């Protein structure tokens, strides 16, 4: 309706088209399900199609469609594993993942009580990701400082040193270095002749 309002077209015509369009699995439109007949639209329609005709087996067709949708959904969906008490996890808060510890399973399905910075929170299982590591400290500053110092020292040793211009006035190729995962990186050979 809003789109019709912005485009300046008739919103009732759009509603008529929506109610006259057949649902593929049921082979009947919403208007025909409600009034047992098709509606007259701007498309040319034979008068025989506008006569009342009661549709049967609607609930069976709807159930068959739901079972088919469930079958295709369940082919990819898998239940998440249960979490144990005192397990270290990350919880989602405002599109960011923060460390926490599982306290206990909640009575609601797929819900857990987690502790973060001394506060107890209830979270759904899909907002909890298990992690490997020690439980988070209540005061995060020393752990954060330690982590940042380790990252800074490792990044300084792993990054290639900037190359210097040699006595011919050319810049040598990129030196070989190792990434944090241990992969060896070399400069491309095609750049050896590049000035």
Backbone torsions as a table, in degrees:
resi	resn	phi	psi	omega
1	UNK	NA	-40.7	178.7
2	UNK	-64.9	-40.3	179.7
3	UNK	-61.7	-41.9	177.6
4	UNK	-63.8	-37.7	178.9
5	UNK	-64.2	-42.9	179.9
6	UNK	-68.2	-36.7	-178.8
7	UNK	-80.8	-13.6	-179.5
8	UNK	81.0	15.9	178.9
9	UNK	-95.6	174.2	-175.5
10	UNK	-78.3	116.8	-179.8
11	UNK	-68.3	-27.8	-179.5
12	UNK	-71.6	-30.5	176.1
13	UNK	-67.0	-40.2	177.2
14	UNK	-64.1	-40.4	178.0
15	UNK	-65.7	-37.8	177.0
16	UNK	-64.2	-42.8	178.8
17	UNK	-64.9	-39.7	178.9
18	UNK	-63.5	-43.5	-177.4
19	UNK	-75.3	-16.0	-179.8
20	UNK	-96.9	-8.3	-178.3
21	UNK	-81.3	126.4	-177.8
22	UNK	-69.1	145.4	172.6
23	UNK	-82.4	125.5	-170.5
24	UNK	-56.6	-44.8	-175.6
25	UNK	-70.4	-31.4	-177.3
26	UNK	-92.2	-17.6	-177.8
27	UNK	57.5	34.9	178.2
28	UNK	-153.0	149.0	179.6
29	UNK	-84.2	162.3	176.3
30	UNK	-58.8	-36.9	178.6
31	UNK	-66.5	-38.5	179.4
32	UNK	-69.2	-34.3	176.3
33	UNK	-65.6	-35.1	-178.0
34	UNK	-80.6	-45.8	-171.6
35	UNK	-111.1	2.7	179.8
36	UNK	61.8	24.3	175.2
37	UNK	-156.4	159.1	176.6
38	UNK	-78.6	156.4	176.6
39	UNK	-93.5	153.5	176.7
40	UNK	-84.9	120.8	-179.5
41	UNK	-115.2	-171.8	178.9
42	UNK	-75.6	-14.7	175.4
43	UNK	-76.7	141.1	178.6
44	UNK	-64.4	130.7	-177.2
45	UNK	-132.2	138.4	176.7
46	UNK	-67.6	143.8	-177.3
47	UNK	-65.6	-24.6	178.4
48	UNK	-66.8	-28.6	179.6
49	UNK	-77.5	-13.8	-179.7
50	UNK	-91.5	-1.0	179.3
51	UNK	-77.6	146.6	179.5
52	UNK	-61.6	139.4	179.7
53	UNK	-152.3	114.8	-176.9
54	UNK	-75.2	132.2	-180.0
55	UNK	-99.3	133.5	179.1
56	UNK	-111.7	171.1	177.3
57	UNK	62.5	30.5	-179.7
58	UNK	-69.6	-46.3	-177.4
59	UNK	-64.9	-36.2	178.4
60	UNK	-66.5	-40.7	178.6
61	UNK	-65.8	-39.5	177.2
62	UNK	-64.1	-42.4	178.3
63	UNK	-63.7	-40.3	178.4
64	UNK	-63.1	-39.3	178.0
65	UNK	-65.8	-41.3	179.1
66	UNK	-65.2	-40.1	178.4
67	UNK	-65.6	-38.1	178.3
68	UNK	-66.1	-42.7	177.3
69	UNK	-63.3	-41.2	178.9
70	UNK	-64.3	-39.9	-179.9
71	UNK	-61.1	-47.0	-178.5
72	UNK	-71.7	-31.7	177.1
73	UNK	-69.4	-42.6	-176.2
74	UNK	-71.0	-14.7	177.2
75	UNK	-66.1	-31.8	-179.6
76	UNK	-100.9	-28.1	-174.2
77	UNK	-76.6	138.1	176.6
78	UNK	-134.7	142.4	178.6
79	UNK	-69.9	143.0	178.0
80	UNK	-77.7	148.9	-177.3
81	UNK	-71.3	154.4	178.9
82	UNK	-72.1	145.4	178.1
83	UNK	-98.7	145.9	179.8
84	UNK	-95.2	160.0	175.6
85	UNK	-67.0	147.0	-178.7
86	UNK	67.0	17.1	177.3
87	UNK	-84.0	138.1	-179.0
88	UNK	-82.0	128.6	-177.0
89	UNK	-137.4	172.4	168.8
90	UNK	-118.6	136.2	179.1
91	UNK	-113.5	149.7	-178.7
92	UNK	-89.0	125.5	176.5
93	UNK	-138.5	114.5	179.0
94	UNK	54.4	50.4	177.1
95	UNK	66.4	14.5	176.5
96	UNK	-125.5	150.0	-179.9
97	UNK	-103.8	125.6	-177.5
98	UNK	-122.8	147.4	-177.9
99	UNK	-71.8	148.3	178.2
100	UNK	-159.4	176.0	179.6
101	UNK	-128.9	134.1	178.3
102	UNK	-72.2	128.2	177.7
103	UNK	-92.6	-51.8	-179.4
104	UNK	-162.6	168.8	175.6
105	UNK	-83.8	136.8	-179.8
106	UNK	-83.6	160.4	179.8
107	UNK	-70.5	-26.0	177.2
108	UNK	-70.5	149.3	-179.0
109	UNK	-65.7	139.6	176.9
110	UNK	58.1	29.9	-180.0
111	UNK	-122.4	150.4	-178.1
112	UNK	-138.4	152.7	171.5
113	UNK	-96.5	123.0	178.7
114	UNK	-119.4	152.8	178.7
115	UNK	-112.4	130.7	178.8
116	UNK	-140.2	118.8	179.8
117	UNK	54.2	40.3	177.7
118	UNK	82.2	-2.0	179.6
119	UNK	-105.2	141.5	176.2
120	UNK	-96.3	129.2	-178.8
121	UNK	-127.8	146.3	173.3
122	UNK	-101.2	129.3	-178.6
123	UNK	-133.8	146.3	173.9
124	UNK	-74.6	154.4	-175.0
125	UNK	-62.4	-30.0	-178.7
126	UNK	-73.0	-15.3	176.2
127	UNK	-96.6	10.6	-179.2
128	UNK	-123.9	127.5	175.4
129	UNK	-119.6	125.9	176.7
130	UNK	-67.4	146.4	178.1
131	UNK	-129.3	163.3	174.5
132	UNK	-103.9	119.9	179.2
133	UNK	159.4	176.7	-179.7
134	UNK	-77.0	156.0	177.5
135	UNK	-60.2	145.8	-179.6
136	UNK	-67.3	144.2	177.3
137	UNK	-74.7	152.2	178.5
138	UNK	-69.3	-37.0	173.4
139	UNK	-100.1	112.7	-171.1
140	UNK	-82.8	-9.8	-173.1
141	UNK	-63.7	-50.8	-179.8
142	UNK	-62.2	-40.3	179.7
143	UNK	-64.5	-39.2	179.4
144	UNK	-66.9	-42.9	178.3
145	UNK	-62.3	-42.5	179.4
146	UNK	-63.2	-42.9	-179.9
147	UNK	-64.0	-45.4	-179.2
148	UNK	-64.1	-36.9	178.9
149	UNK	-67.1	-38.9	178.5
150	UNK	-66.9	-39.5	179.9
151	UNK	-66.2	-42.3	-178.6
152	UNK	-65.0	-42.3	-178.9
153	UNK	-69.8	-38.6	-179.6
154	UNK	-70.4	-35.9	-178.8
155	UNK	-70.8	-29.5	178.3
156	UNK	-70.5	-35.5	-179.3
157	UNK	-81.1	-28.1	-176.0
158	UNK	-84.4	-27.7	-175.8
159	UNK	-74.4	145.4	177.4
160	UNK	-69.5	143.2	178.2
161	UNK	-75.9	144.8	179.1
162	UNK	-63.9	134.0	-177.4
163	UNK	-76.8	150.3	179.5
164	UNK	-104.5	157.2	179.9
165	UNK	-79.5	129.4	-177.6
166	UNK	-79.9	-177.0	-174.1
167	UNK	-69.1	-16.1	177.2
168	UNK	-84.0	-6.7	-178.7
169	UNK	87.0	10.4	179.2
170	UNK	-106.7	153.4	179.2
171	UNK	-95.2	123.8	-178.8
172	UNK	-68.3	166.9	-179.2
173	UNK	-70.9	167.1	-179.3
174	UNK	-63.6	132.4	179.9
175	UNK	-71.7	159.2	176.3
176	UNK	-78.2	135.8	177.8
177	UNK	-146.5	167.5	-179.5
178	UNK	-110.8	140.3	176.4
179	UNK	-82.8	176.1	-179.6
180	UNK	-65.3	-23.7	177.8
181	UNK	-85.5	-5.1	177.6
182	UNK	98.9	1.1	-179.4
183	UNK	-77.3	138.0	-179.6
184	UNK	-89.9	130.0	-177.6
185	UNK	-116.3	130.3	177.8
186	UNK	-122.9	152.8	176.0
187	UNK	-70.3	150.3	-179.6
188	UNK	-69.0	142.1	-178.2
189	UNK	-68.5	-28.2	-176.0
190	UNK	-66.1	-16.4	179.8
191	UNK	-91.9	4.7	-179.2
192	UNK	-64.7	-36.3	-177.8
193	UNK	-91.8	-2.3	-176.8
194	UNK	-75.7	131.5	179.9
195	UNK	-111.6	NA	NA
